[in-house]
Every structure is written in C-alpha cells, then in structure tokens.
Amino acid sequence: MRHRIQPTAARQFAPADLLQGILVVSSFGFWAVMLGLIPVLLFRVWQVG
C-alpha cells in the first residue's frame, strides 16, 4: 500500500492554485470595472443623443 506524501502534493499544486487565484481575482476586477463603466458610457451616449 503506497501512501502519498502530503507536503509534496501541496508543494506541487500550490503554484497552480496561486495562479488560478490571481486569474480569478484579476478577471473579477476586470468585470467589476467593465460593469462600472458600461452604465456611465451608456449615460454619456444618451446625454449626447
């Protein structure tokens, strides 16, 4: 019966999880900015029109 060594698995998967976390946070920030800007842009276009 072979046992997996937990610290090795944690060290192996930690960079991938960190990268995924950074991508999730950056994409969330991107969509937050976009959703914040879209109503402002629509309002400006509506004002001009």
C-alpha positions in Angstrom: 0.0 0.0 0.0 1.6 3.3 -1.1 0.9 6.5 0.7 1.0 9.9 -0.9 3.2 12.4 0.9 1.0 15.4 1.6 3.7 18.2 1.7 5.0 17.1 -1.8 1.4 17.3 -3.2 0.9 20.6 -1.5 4.1 22.0 -3.0 3.2 20.6 -6.4 -0.2 22.1 -6.6 0.4 25.4 -4.7 1.7 27.4 -7.7 -1.2 26.3 -9.9 -3.7 27.3 -7.2 -2.0 30.6 -6.7 -2.0 31.3 -10.5 -5.7 30.3 -10.7 -6.5 32.6 -7.7 -4.7 35.5 -9.4 -6.6 34.9 -12.6 -9.9 34.8 -10.8 -9.2 38.0 -8.9 -7.9 39.8 -12.0 -10.9 38.7 -14.1 -13.3 39.7 -11.3 -11.6 43.1 -11.2 -11.9 43.4 -15.0 -15.6 42.6 -15.0 -16.2 44.9 -12.0 -14.5 47.8 -13.9 -16.4 46.9 -17.1 -19.8 46.7 -15.3 -19.0 50.0 -13.6 -18.1 51.8 -16.8 -20.8 50.5 -19.1 -23.7 52.4 -17.4 -21.5 55.6 -17.4 -20.7 55.2 -21.1 -24.4 54.5 -21.9 -25.5 57.6 -19.9 -22.9 59.7 -21.7 -24.1 58.5 -25.1 -27.8 59.0 -24.1 -26.9 62.6 -23.0 -25.2 63.4 -26.3 -28.0 61.8 -28.3 
